[in-house]
Structures are given as structure tokens and as C-alpha cells.
Amino acid sequence: MARIDKAPEGGKFRATAAAGLDATAGAWGDGEFLNVSVDASGTLALGTASDTVGFIVTSEGQDADAAANKTVIGGRVYTVFFQCEIVEASTFTAPTVSAGDELWCIAAGDIATTGTIGDIFLGYVLLGAERVVINLHSRPVSP
């Protein structure tokens, strides 16, 4: 099961999930990571290819193995990660990742291994596909 291994203090922040995110399922990794943005009211909303600011672990503070805990609870405070390292990435169910893959934010809080102009770069999959380095906005998207 993929999990956060390292997250520097300057690479995360805490924010409240908007009521509209209630019961939204995790979209990538083991089905418990979800890309988020910050809406006009200052709460977390579903992230897209062009407005993602980081991702949350939907099961934060709960039993990660329970399927019921892989959805967001509207009004709950979550840690939003934008710089961190994820280990055991070879267990990702969506998308399946390989060493050297780049990860890009796409619609509905999800990621893909290919991006298009305007998409936000999320990070790299390292040797053996066991570790993912997340460094959101670490480089501009090229035309």
C-alpha cells in the first residue's frame, strides 16, 4: 500500500474540505489520493489539470484499509501535500506506474503518466517504481 514517507514542513499545509467534496472517492494511488484546489471560499475543491495545488490522503486519521475511508468527509481538515515522497508506489492501482514515469494532474482529482499543454506536473516515479517524488509546480509546462 502506497504511503507518504517524507514531507518537509514547507511542502504541505492544512485546509478544510468543502461540503461539495463530501463522499468524493480518492482517484489515484491505492484509491485514496485525490488532487485538490482551493476554491473562492478558501476550502478544498476537486483539483483539475490546470488548478491543482496538491493532493490529500482521503483516509487521513482513519484505517486506510477500509474501503469506506477512501472518500472525503466534507468539513474535515486535511493535510494538502505539494512536496513529499511516496513509497511502495508499485502498488498503485491507478495509474500503474513504472520507473521513469512523469505524473501529471488531470481532471477529476486524478493523475496520468502523460500530460498536455496546460497540465500541472506532479512528480517523478523513481527506480524500481517504489518511490514517487512529488514536487508540484517544480517546472513550467512547455508548449
Buried (B, 14 or more C-beta within 10 A) or exposed (E): EBBBEEBEEEBBBEBBBBEBBEEBBBBBBBBBBBBBBBBEEEBBBBBBBEBBBBBBBBBBEBEBEEEEBBBBBBEBEBBBBBBBBBBBBBBBEBBEBEBEBBBBBBBBBBBBBEBEEEBBBBBBBBEEBBBBBBBBBEEEBEE
